[in-house]
Amino acid sequence: MPKMKTNSSAKKRFKLTGTGKIARKNAYKSHILTKKTTKQKRNLTTTSYVHDADMGNVKRMLAIGK
């Protein structure tokens, strides 16, 4: 059986942490920033983690075994 290919867009967007979680960046931080408050933009800068419900799909895209 051939090796699974990693989804090219997923490998640019997600990063596996040392504890096995998958880190992601927050949306809504790329444009139309003038109407957003400073607090909102600052909070969007921090990284978040992929939700448990989406973990299977993201691991499949990254070709990570379960």
C-alpha positions in Angstrom: 0.0 0.0 0.0 1.4 3.4 -0.9 2.2 6.1 1.7 -0.4 8.7 2.5 0.2 12.1 1.1 0.1 15.1 3.4 -2.4 17.8 2.4 -0.2 20.7 1.3 -2.6 23.4 2.6 -2.9 21.7 5.9 0.8 21.4 6.6 1.0 25.2 6.2 -1.8 25.9 8.6 -1.4 23.4 11.5 1.5 22.5 13.8 1.8 19.4 16.0 2.7 20.3 19.6 4.9 18.3 21.9 1.9 17.0 23.9 0.1 15.8 20.8 -2.3 18.7 20.3 -2.6 20.5 17.0 -2.1 24.3 17.1 -3.8 26.6 14.7 -4.0 30.3 14.0 -7.2 32.3 14.6 -9.3 33.7 11.7 -10.4 37.3 11.1 -6.8 38.8 11.5 -5.9 39.3 7.8 -7.9 42.3 6.6 -10.6 44.9 7.5 -8.8 45.5 10.8 -9.8 49.2 11.2 -13.2 48.4 12.6 -11.9 45.8 15.1 -10.8 47.0 18.5 -7.2 46.7 19.7 -8.3 44.1 22.3 -10.0 42.0 19.7 -6.9 42.1 17.4 -4.6 41.2 20.3 -6.7 38.2 21.3 -6.8 37.0 17.7 -2.9 36.9 17.7 -2.7 34.1 20.2 -2.7 30.5 18.8 -5.5 28.2 19.5 -5.9 24.4 19.4 -8.0 22.3 17.0 -11.2 21.1 18.7 -11.6 17.5 19.5 -14.5 17.1 17.0 -12.2 18.2 14.2 -9.1 16.3 15.3 -9.7 13.2 13.2 -10.1 15.2 10.0 -7.0 17.3 10.6 -4.9 14.3 11.5 -6.0 12.6 8.3 -5.0 15.6 6.3 -1.6 15.7 8.0 -1.2 11.9 7.6 -0.7 11.4 11.3 -1.6 8.0 12.7 -4.2 7.8 15.4 
